[in-house]
């Protein structure tokens, strides 16, 4: 059974690396989903993805991390691919 530290706020998938919005308000597994969230959140449509990520990071809105310690794992995936809180 596969274990995960967090659950993506958009896809619902388990994740052991990704974007943490503020102090865990939301989690994002995929960069494309995180950028789209930032665009809607800040109503930014005409700036590049790179600029949006850099500004958001500089403003302390997020960080990217990996969870590797077994103590961080909070979810497990069953044989059907469903995520369950441990």
Secondary structure, 3 states (H helix, E strand, C coil): CCEECEECCCCCCEECEEEEECCCCEEECCHHHHHHHHHHHHCCCCCCHHHHHHHHHHCCCEEEEECCCHHHCCEEECCCCCEEEC
